Amino acid sequence: MRGQAGVARNDGWDMPFEAMSAVADEDLLAAYAAGDATAARTLTQRLTPRVFGHAMRMLGGDRAEAEDVAQEALLRLWRAAPGWRMGEAKVTTWLYRVTANLCIDRIRRRRSGPDLDSVPEPEDEAPSAAMGMQQQARAEALQRALDQLPDRQRQAVILRHIEGLANPEIAEIMDIGPRAVESLVARGKRALEAALIGRRDELGYEGDD
């Protein structure tokens, strides 16, 4: 391991923290496996918000459980790092799959579902109180509607329309074909629309397309 770490540093891994912002996830993971603590710190700061956000949406806004899932998912990534095979999978694809599976396990253990107290992430420019309340109401309504979807539909809809991933990557994450992804997303969208259609005026969507 000492020799590997030396190779990593000689190849340019012993660089300032700021300089690693442009390094690919897979290269950072390889550097971490070779003993580079700076690479681990960079990758943690880069991936934690994405993993935590995905867990929050999957778990209905339960912050404590989302934090636990994010921590466990990243721990599994660190354990997998020494045997990681470059080119076989994207780090983010692997992490989304692990995060979703951890969330689904927790959902199945507490099927009654949590109370939703989530709030939207703060924006740079604080909205008015009325606008803030409406944004919170929209976020809560969407989360409640998502919570009513079957696990696989919820996962597909979140990955496609909230995380913004393409169908081929979603298919890899969920271990299904692209056409199955399309079907899950379409059914999930129809269910969400049906759940929210009666609340358009209440949520301030009356003028929206």
C-alpha positions as CSV (number, residue, x, y, z in Angstrom):
1,M,0.0,0.0,0.0
2,R,2.9,2.4,0.7
3,G,4.3,1.8,-2.7
4,Q,0.9,2.3,-4.3
5,A,0.5,5.6,-2.5
6,G,3.9,6.7,-3.7
7,V,2.9,5.9,-7.3
8,A,-0.3,8.0,-6.9
9,R,1.6,11.0,-5.6
10,N,4.2,10.7,-8.3
11,D,1.4,10.6,-10.9
12,G,0.1,13.9,-9.6
13,W,-2.3,13.0,-6.8
14,D,-0.4,14.9,-4.2
15,M,-2.0,18.2,-5.3
16,P,-3.9,21.0,-3.5
17,F,-7.5,20.3,-2.4
18,E,-8.8,23.0,-4.8
19,A,-7.0,21.5,-7.8
20,M,-9.0,18.2,-7.4
21,S,-12.3,19.8,-8.2
22,A,-11.9,18.9,-11.9
23,V,-10.7,15.3,-11.3
24,A,-13.2,12.6,-12.3
25,D,-15.0,10.6,-9.6
26,E,-13.4,7.4,-10.7
27,D,-9.9,8.8,-10.6
28,L,-10.5,10.3,-7.1
29,L,-11.7,6.9,-5.9
30,A,-8.6,5.2,-7.3
31,A,-6.5,7.9,-5.5
32,Y,-8.3,7.2,-2.3
33,A,-7.7,3.5,-2.6
34,A,-4.0,4.3,-3.1
35,G,-4.0,6.2,0.2
36,D,-4.7,9.8,-0.8
37,A,-6.8,11.4,2.0
38,T,-7.3,14.6,0.0
39,A,-9.0,12.6,-2.8
40,A,-11.3,11.1,-0.2
41,R,-12.2,14.5,1.2
42,T,-12.9,15.9,-2.2
43,L,-15.1,13.0,-3.2
44,T,-17.0,13.1,0.1
45,Q,-17.8,16.8,-0.4
46,R,-18.8,16.2,-4.0
47,L,-21.0,13.2,-3.5
48,T,-22.6,13.6,-0.1
49,P,-25.2,16.2,-1.1
50,R,-26.3,14.1,-4.0
51,V,-26.6,10.9,-1.9
52,F,-28.3,12.7,0.9
53,G,-30.8,14.5,-1.4
54,H,-31.7,11.3,-3.1
55,A,-32.2,9.5,0.2
56,M,-34.4,12.4,1.5
57,R,-36.7,12.1,-1.5
58,M,-36.9,8.3,-1.3
59,L,-37.6,8.4,2.4
60,G,-40.3,11.0,2.5
61,G,-38.1,13.8,3.9
62,D,-36.9,11.9,7.0
63,R,-33.6,13.8,7.6
64,A,-32.3,11.5,10.3
65,E,-32.8,8.4,8.2
66,A,-31.5,10.1,5.1
67,E,-28.3,11.0,7.0
68,D,-27.9,7.4,8.1
69,V,-28.4,6.1,4.6
70,A,-26.0,8.6,3.1
71,Q,-23.3,7.7,5.7
72,E,-23.8,4.0,5.0
73,A,-23.7,4.4,1.3
74,L,-20.5,6.3,1.4
75,L,-19.0,3.8,3.8
76,R,-19.8,1.0,1.3
77,L,-18.1,3.0,-1.4
78,W,-14.9,3.4,0.6
79,R,-15.0,-0.4,1.3
80,A,-15.4,-1.1,-2.4
81,A,-12.7,1.3,-3.5
82,P,-9.7,-1.1,-3.3
83,G,-11.4,-3.6,-5.7
84,W,-13.0,-0.9,-8.0
85,R,-12.7,-1.8,-11.6
86,M,-12.2,1.4,-13.7
87,G,-14.6,1.6,-16.7
88,E,-17.2,-0.9,-15.4
89,A,-19.5,1.5,-13.7
90,K,-19.8,5.2,-12.9
91,V,-19.3,6.0,-9.2
92,T,-22.5,8.0,-9.1
93,T,-24.5,5.1,-10.8
94,W,-23.2,2.7,-8.2
95,L,-24.0,5.1,-5.4
96,Y,-27.5,5.8,-6.6
97,R,-28.2,2.0,-6.7
98,V,-26.8,1.4,-3.2
99,T,-28.7,4.4,-1.8
100,A,-31.9,3.4,-3.3
101,N,-31.6,-0.2,-2.1
102,L,-30.9,1.1,1.4
103,C,-33.9,3.4,1.3
104,I,-36.2,0.7,0.0
105,D,-35.1,-1.6,2.8
106,R,-36.0,1.0,5.4
107,I,-39.3,1.8,3.7
108,R,-40.3,-1.8,3.8
109,R,-39.4,-2.0,7.6
110,R,-41.8,0.9,8.4
111,R,-44.6,0.7,5.9
112,S,-46.9,2.9,7.9
113,G,-44.9,5.9,6.6
114,P,-43.5,8.9,8.4
115,D,-45.0,12.3,9.1
116,L,-43.6,14.7,6.5
117,D,-42.0,17.8,8.0
118,S,-39.5,18.5,5.2
119,V,-38.9,22.0,3.9
120,P,-37.4,23.1,0.6
121,E,-33.7,23.9,0.6
122,P,-33.0,27.6,1.1
123,E,-32.4,29.7,-2.0
124,D,-29.9,32.5,-2.4
125,E,-32.7,35.1,-2.5
126,A,-35.2,34.6,0.3
127,P,-38.7,34.6,-1.0
128,S,-41.6,36.4,0.7
129,A,-43.3,34.7,3.6
130,A,-46.3,33.9,1.4
131,M,-44.2,32.6,-1.4
132,G,-42.1,30.5,1.0
133,M,-45.2,28.9,2.5
134,Q,-46.5,28.1,-1.0
135,Q,-43.2,26.6,-2.1
136,Q,-43.2,24.5,1.1
137,A,-46.8,23.4,0.4
138,R,-45.8,22.4,-3.1
139,A,-42.8,20.4,-1.9
140,E,-44.8,18.6,0.8
141,A,-47.6,17.8,-1.6
142,L,-45.2,16.4,-4.2
143,Q,-43.4,14.4,-1.5
144,R,-46.7,13.0,-0.1
145,A,-47.7,12.0,-3.7
146,L,-44.3,10.4,-4.2
147,D,-44.7,8.5,-1.0
148,Q,-47.8,6.9,-2.3
149,L,-46.1,5.4,-5.4
150,P,-44.8,1.8,-5.4
151,D,-41.1,1.7,-4.5
152,R,-39.9,1.1,-8.1
153,Q,-42.1,3.8,-9.6
154,R,-41.0,6.3,-7.0
155,Q,-37.3,5.4,-7.6
156,A,-37.7,5.8,-11.4
157,V,-39.6,9.1,-11.2
158,I,-37.1,10.6,-8.7
159,L,-34.1,9.5,-10.8
160,R,-35.7,10.8,-14.1
161,H,-37.5,14.0,-13.1
162,I,-35.8,15.1,-9.9
163,E,-32.2,13.9,-10.3
164,G,-32.4,14.4,-14.1
165,L,-30.7,11.2,-15.1
166,A,-31.2,9.7,-18.5
167,N,-33.1,6.4,-19.0
168,P,-30.0,4.3,-19.8
169,E,-28.3,5.2,-16.6
170,I,-31.6,4.7,-14.6
171,A,-31.8,1.3,-16.2
172,E,-28.3,0.4,-15.0
173,I,-29.1,1.7,-11.5
174,M,-32.3,-0.3,-11.3
175,D,-31.0,-3.3,-13.1
176,I,-33.8,-3.3,-15.7
177,G,-34.2,-2.4,-19.4
178,P,-34.7,1.1,-20.7
179,R,-38.3,0.2,-21.8
180,A,-39.1,-0.9,-18.3
181,V,-37.8,2.5,-17.1
182,E,-40.0,4.3,-19.5
183,S,-43.0,2.3,-18.3
184,L,-42.3,2.9,-14.6
185,V,-41.8,6.6,-15.2
186,A,-44.9,7.0,-17.3
187,R,-47.1,5.1,-14.7
188,G,-45.5,7.1,-11.9
189,K,-46.2,10.4,-13.6
190,R,-49.8,9.5,-14.2
191,A,-50.2,8.6,-10.6
192,L,-48.6,11.9,-9.4
193,E,-50.8,13.9,-11.7
194,A,-53.9,12.1,-10.5
195,A,-52.9,12.7,-6.9
196,L,-52.2,16.4,-7.4
197,I,-54.8,17.5,-9.9
198,G,-57.4,18.3,-7.3
199,R,-55.0,20.7,-5.5
200,R,-53.8,22.9,-8.4
201,D,-55.6,26.0,-7.2
202,E,-54.6,25.4,-3.6
203,L,-51.0,25.1,-4.5
204,G,-50.9,28.0,-6.8
205,Y,-50.7,26.1,-10.1
206,E,-53.9,27.6,-11.6
207,G,-51.9,29.6,-14.2
208,D,-49.3,27.0,-14.9
209,D,-49.2,24.7,-17.9
